Amino acid sequence: MAFSSPPSSSSSSSCSVAVLSLSCILLLLLGSTDAQLSTNFYSKTCPNVFTTVKSQVQAAINKEARMGASLLRLFFHDCFVNGCDGSILLDDTSTFTGEKNAAPNKNSARGFDVVDNIKSAVEKVCPGVVSCADLLAITARDSTVILGGPSWNVKVGRRDARTASQAAANNSIPPPTSNLNNLISFFQNVGLSTRDMVALSGSHTIGQARCTNFRARIYNETNLDSSLAQTRQRNCPRTVGSGDNNLAPLDLQTPTKFDNNYYKNLLQNKGLLHSDQQLFNGGSTDSLVRTYGSNPSTFTSDFVAGMIKMGDIKPLTGSSGEIRKNCRKIN
């Protein structure tokens, strides 16, 4: 998504004549909406936001390494549902059923208490300035870096949604049962390319999955390394309802290190989720998986590009939305 730059002061003054041209009117309208994300949005209003957030993320990951993956996932699940607007953080109210108990998030999305701590720390430094939506974007970057992955300059300036939609979450987030065409479509629906999809799927180089999300694969699918299937079956019984929430690492080798082992696993039919292995299963994305598996720098540069692009999905800016004081509820 491209954002138009607001007019400079010289542009504005050149338009302050008796007769405004159409281009000047458009320029002034664009400026008045303030519809732009930038890396320095808080440089004057909250210059310490990035250091404040990072110290909180570091503390959370020191306490539990898995939390980095959980925070990164929150940003994905926020942006895929009506844009990066912090809606995933809202608790249910009498007027809407939120996203926390949608199928992709129930008993799965986590880290909300960490976001609460981050928000509290930022509010002490600069109250009422930084949105919860931006905090998710910053924590996603910090989590990636702390776990050994690449860094990037996070664009900020988002505002927070005043509502959330469980139905939208159920329909917008790709489930682990997705085939390749499904995955491509889910990502295209939010303006992300197939290359973005394969690169961003590399976030599964960290984190854990629940038995309920890989049970069908380890018992029924043939494009799975047999030793991995046997290992996973020991902690994930065949019977539905038994051990559903038992966890297994998405990347067996380095589940708390951000690297390119995810792709190396796919090359050996060691993708834990059905949707993971779909990226390397005789289809159009096989060559990209090979590239990322053999060239970590290409993966990280494409991952960064994808994260920045994902952060641009339908942000609320200007006078839209609000800056929540508490990420769980509207003001």
C-alpha positions as CSV (number, residue, x, y, z in Angstrom):
1,M,0.0,0.0,0.0
2,A,1.4,3.3,-1.0
3,F,1.0,6.4,1.2
4,S,1.1,9.9,-0.2
5,S,3.4,12.3,1.5
6,P,1.7,15.3,3.1
7,P,2.5,18.6,1.5
8,S,5.4,20.7,2.6
9,S,4.9,24.1,3.9
10,S,6.0,25.6,0.6
11,S,3.4,23.4,-1.2
12,S,0.7,24.7,1.2
13,S,1.6,28.3,0.8
14,S,1.7,28.0,-3.0
15,C,-1.9,26.9,-2.9
16,S,-3.0,29.8,-0.7
17,V,-4.2,31.9,-3.6
18,A,-7.7,33.0,-4.5
19,V,-8.2,30.2,-7.0
20,L,-7.1,26.8,-6.0
21,S,-6.2,24.4,-8.7
22,L,-7.4,20.8,-8.6
23,S,-3.9,19.6,-7.8
24,C,-3.6,22.0,-4.9
25,I,-6.9,20.9,-3.5
26,L,-5.9,17.3,-3.6
27,L,-2.6,18.1,-2.1
28,L,-4.3,19.9,0.8
29,L,-6.8,17.1,1.3
30,L,-4.0,14.5,1.5
31,G,-2.1,16.6,4.0
32,S,-5.2,17.1,6.2
33,T,-5.8,13.3,6.5
34,D,-2.2,12.8,7.8
35,A,-2.5,9.3,6.1
36,Q,1.1,8.3,6.3
37,L,3.1,5.9,8.3
38,S,6.7,6.8,8.9
39,T,9.7,5.6,10.9
40,N,10.0,8.9,12.8
41,F,6.3,9.4,13.6
42,Y,7.0,9.5,17.4
43,S,10.4,11.3,17.2
44,K,9.0,14.3,19.0
45,T,6.0,13.0,20.8
46,C,7.5,9.8,22.3
47,P,11.2,9.6,21.4
48,N,11.9,6.8,23.9
49,V,9.1,4.5,22.6
50,F,11.5,2.0,20.8
51,T,13.9,1.6,23.7
52,T,11.0,1.3,26.1
53,V,9.3,-1.4,24.1
54,K,12.5,-3.4,23.4
55,S,13.4,-3.6,27.1
56,Q,10.0,-5.1,27.9
57,V,10.2,-7.6,25.0
58,Q,13.6,-8.6,26.1
59,A,12.4,-9.2,29.6
60,A,9.5,-11.3,28.4
61,I,11.7,-13.4,26.1
62,N,14.2,-13.9,28.9
63,K,11.4,-15.3,31.0
64,E,10.1,-17.5,28.2
65,A,11.9,-17.8,24.9
66,R,8.7,-19.0,23.1
67,M,7.1,-15.6,23.8
68,G,9.0,-14.0,20.9
69,A,7.2,-16.2,18.4
70,S,3.9,-15.5,20.2
71,L,4.3,-11.8,19.9
72,L,5.3,-12.0,16.2
73,R,2.2,-14.1,15.6
74,L,0.0,-11.5,17.2
75,F,1.1,-9.0,14.6
76,F,0.3,-11.4,11.8
77,H,-3.1,-12.2,13.2
78,D,-3.9,-8.5,13.7
79,C,-2.9,-7.4,10.3
80,F,-4.7,-10.1,8.4
81,V,-8.1,-9.1,10.0
82,N,-9.2,-5.7,8.7
83,G,-5.7,-4.3,8.7
84,C,-3.0,-3.6,11.4
85,D,-5.3,-1.9,13.9
86,G,-4.8,-3.6,17.2
87,S,-8.3,-5.2,17.0
88,I,-6.9,-8.6,18.1
89,L,-6.2,-7.2,21.5
90,L,-9.8,-6.2,22.3
91,D,-11.8,-8.2,24.8
92,D,-15.4,-9.1,23.9
93,T,-18.0,-6.5,24.9
94,S,-21.8,-6.2,24.9
95,T,-21.6,-4.7,21.4
96,F,-19.2,-7.0,19.6
97,T,-17.6,-10.4,19.8
98,G,-13.9,-9.9,19.4
99,E,-11.1,-12.0,17.7
100,K,-9.5,-13.7,20.7
101,N,-11.9,-16.6,20.6
102,A,-12.0,-17.0,16.9
103,A,-10.8,-20.4,15.6
104,P,-7.3,-19.3,14.7
105,N,-6.8,-17.6,18.1
106,K,-8.7,-19.6,20.7
107,N,-6.3,-21.5,23.1
108,S,-3.6,-20.3,20.8
109,A,-3.0,-16.6,20.5
110,R,-1.0,-15.5,23.6
111,G,1.2,-12.8,24.9
112,F,-1.7,-10.4,25.7
113,D,-0.3,-9.9,29.2
114,V,3.1,-9.0,27.8
115,V,1.4,-6.4,25.5
116,D,-0.3,-5.0,28.6
117,N,3.0,-4.6,30.3
118,I,4.5,-2.9,27.2
119,K,1.6,-0.6,27.0
120,S,1.9,0.3,30.7
121,A,5.6,1.1,30.3
122,V,5.0,3.3,27.3
123,E,2.1,5.1,28.9
124,K,4.4,6.1,31.8
125,V,6.9,7.6,29.3
126,C,4.4,9.3,27.0
127,P,0.7,8.9,28.0
128,G,-2.0,8.8,25.3
129,V,0.5,8.9,22.4
130,V,1.4,5.5,21.1
131,S,-1.2,3.1,19.7
132,C,-1.6,-0.5,20.6
133,A,-1.4,-1.3,16.8
134,D,2.0,0.3,16.6
135,L,3.1,-1.6,19.7
136,L,2.4,-4.9,17.9
137,A,4.4,-3.8,14.9
138,I,7.4,-2.8,17.1
139,T,7.2,-6.0,19.3
140,A,7.2,-8.1,16.1
141,R,10.4,-6.6,15.0
142,D,12.0,-6.7,18.4
143,S,11.1,-10.3,18.9
144,T,12.6,-11.3,15.6
145,V,15.9,-9.4,16.4
146,I,16.2,-10.8,19.9
147,L,15.8,-14.3,18.6
148,G,18.6,-13.8,16.1
149,G,16.7,-12.6,13.1
150,P,17.0,-9.5,10.9
151,S,16.2,-5.9,12.0
152,W,14.3,-3.2,10.1
153,N,13.0,0.3,10.6
154,V,9.4,0.0,11.8
155,K,6.9,2.4,10.2
156,V,4.5,3.8,12.8
157,G,1.6,6.2,13.0
158,R,-1.2,3.6,13.2
159,R,-4.3,4.2,15.3
160,D,-6.4,1.7,17.1
161,A,-9.7,0.2,16.0
162,R,-12.8,0.7,18.1
163,T,-14.3,-2.6,17.2
164,A,-13.3,-6.2,16.4
165,S,-14.8,-9.1,14.5
166,Q,-14.7,-12.7,15.3
167,A,-16.2,-13.6,12.0
168,A,-13.5,-11.6,10.1
169,A,-10.8,-13.5,12.1
170,N,-12.4,-16.8,11.2
171,N,-12.4,-15.9,7.5
172,S,-9.2,-14.0,7.1
173,I,-6.4,-16.0,8.8
174,P,-5.1,-19.0,6.8
175,P,-5.7,-22.2,8.8
176,P,-3.0,-25.0,9.1
177,T,-5.1,-27.2,6.8
178,S,-4.6,-24.7,3.8
179,N,-3.3,-26.0,0.5
180,L,-0.9,-23.9,-1.6
181,N,-3.7,-22.2,-3.6
182,N,-5.5,-21.4,-0.4
183,L,-2.4,-19.8,1.1
184,I,-1.7,-17.8,-2.0
185,S,-5.3,-16.5,-2.0
186,F,-5.3,-15.6,1.7
187,F,-2.2,-13.5,1.2
188,Q,-3.3,-12.0,-2.0
189,N,-6.5,-10.9,-0.3
190,V,-4.4,-8.6,1.9
191,G,-2.2,-7.4,-0.9
192,L,0.8,-9.8,-0.3
193,S,2.4,-11.7,-3.1
194,T,3.3,-15.4,-3.3
195,R,6.9,-14.5,-2.6
196,D,5.8,-12.5,0.5
197,M,3.8,-15.5,1.6
198,V,6.7,-17.9,1.3
199,A,9.1,-15.5,3.0
200,L,6.7,-14.6,5.8
201,S,5.9,-18.3,6.4
202,G,9.6,-18.5,7.5
203,S,8.4,-17.0,10.8
204,H,7.6,-20.7,11.6
205,T,11.3,-21.1,12.2
206,I,10.4,-20.2,15.8
207,G,7.5,-21.2,18.0
208,Q,5.3,-24.1,18.8
209,A,2.1,-25.7,17.4
210,R,-0.7,-27.5,19.2
211,C,-1.3,-31.2,18.5
212,T,-4.8,-30.4,17.2
213,N,-3.2,-28.4,14.3
214,F,-0.9,-31.2,13.1
215,R,-2.6,-34.4,14.2
216,A,-4.1,-35.2,10.8
217,R,-0.8,-34.7,9.1
218,I,1.3,-37.0,11.4
219,Y,-1.2,-39.8,11.1
220,N,-2.6,-39.5,7.6
221,E,-0.1,-37.8,5.3
222,T,2.7,-39.5,3.3
223,N,4.8,-36.5,2.4
224,L,6.2,-36.4,6.0
225,D,9.5,-37.8,7.2
226,S,8.7,-41.1,9.0
227,S,11.0,-40.5,12.0
228,L,9.4,-37.1,12.6
229,A,5.9,-38.5,12.4
230,Q,6.8,-41.2,15.0
231,T,8.4,-38.6,17.2
232,R,5.4,-36.3,17.1
233,Q,2.9,-39.1,17.5
234,R,4.4,-39.9,21.0
235,N,3.1,-36.6,22.3
236,C,0.0,-36.2,20.1
237,P,-2.5,-39.1,20.4
238,R,-4.6,-40.1,17.4
239,T,-7.8,-39.6,19.3
240,V,-9.4,-36.1,19.0
241,G,-9.8,-34.5,22.4
242,S,-6.8,-36.3,23.8
243,G,-3.7,-34.1,24.2
244,D,-5.1,-31.4,21.8
245,N,-3.1,-28.7,23.4
246,N,0.2,-30.6,23.7
247,L,2.9,-28.6,21.9
248,A,5.6,-29.4,19.4
249,P,8.2,-27.1,17.9
250,L,7.6,-25.9,14.3
251,D,11.3,-26.2,13.7
252,L,12.8,-29.2,15.4
253,Q,16.4,-28.0,15.3
254,T,16.3,-24.5,16.6
255,P,12.8,-23.6,17.8
256,T,13.9,-20.4,19.6
257,K,16.4,-19.1,17.0
258,F,15.3,-17.2,14.0
259,D,17.1,-18.8,11.0
260,N,16.4,-20.5,7.7
261,N,16.1,-24.1,9.1
262,Y,12.3,-24.0,8.4
263,Y,13.1,-24.2,4.7
264,K,15.7,-26.9,5.1
265,N,13.1,-28.9,7.0
266,L,10.6,-28.5,4.2
267,L,13.2,-29.9,1.7
268,Q,13.3,-33.0,3.8
269,N,9.5,-33.3,4.2
270,K,9.8,-32.2,7.8
271,G,7.3,-29.5,7.8
272,L,5.1,-29.9,10.9
273,L,1.9,-28.3,9.6
274,H,0.1,-29.4,6.4
275,S,0.2,-25.8,5.3
276,D,4.0,-25.6,5.8
277,Q,4.8,-28.6,3.6
278,Q,2.5,-27.3,0.9
279,L,5.2,-24.8,0.1
280,F,7.5,-27.6,-1.0
281,N,5.3,-30.3,-2.5
282,G,5.8,-30.2,-6.2
283,G,4.2,-26.9,-6.7
284,S,5.0,-23.4,-7.9
285,T,6.8,-22.3,-4.7
286,D,9.3,-25.2,-4.6
287,S,12.1,-23.1,-6.1
288,L,11.7,-20.3,-3.6
289,V,11.9,-22.8,-0.7
290,R,15.1,-24.1,-2.2
291,T,16.5,-20.6,-2.5
292,Y,15.6,-19.7,1.1
293,G,17.0,-23.0,2.3
294,S,20.4,-22.4,0.7
295,N,20.6,-18.6,0.9
296,P,19.8,-17.2,4.3
297,S,20.5,-13.6,3.3
298,T,17.9,-13.8,0.5
299,F,15.4,-15.2,3.0
300,T,16.0,-12.5,5.6
301,S,15.9,-9.6,3.1
302,D,12.6,-10.9,1.6
303,F,11.2,-11.5,5.1
304,V,12.0,-7.9,6.1
305,A,10.3,-6.6,2.9
306,G,7.3,-8.8,3.6
307,M,7.0,-7.6,7.2
308,I,7.1,-3.9,6.2
309,K,4.5,-4.6,3.5
310,M,2.3,-6.4,5.9
311,G,2.5,-3.6,8.3
312,D,1.1,-1.3,5.6
313,I,-2.2,-3.2,5.4
314,K,-5.1,-0.8,5.9
315,P,-3.8,1.2,8.9
316,L,-6.1,3.6,10.6
317,T,-4.4,7.1,10.5
318,G,-5.2,10.7,11.0
319,S,-8.5,11.1,12.9
320,S,-9.7,7.5,12.3
321,G,-9.8,5.2,15.3
322,E,-8.2,6.2,18.6
323,I,-5.2,5.8,20.8
324,R,-6.3,3.3,23.4
325,K,-5.2,3.7,27.0
326,N,-5.7,0.0,27.7
327,C,-5.1,-2.3,24.7
328,R,-8.0,-4.6,25.8
329,K,-10.8,-2.1,25.6
330,I,-11.8,1.1,23.8
331,N,-11.5,4.4,25.6
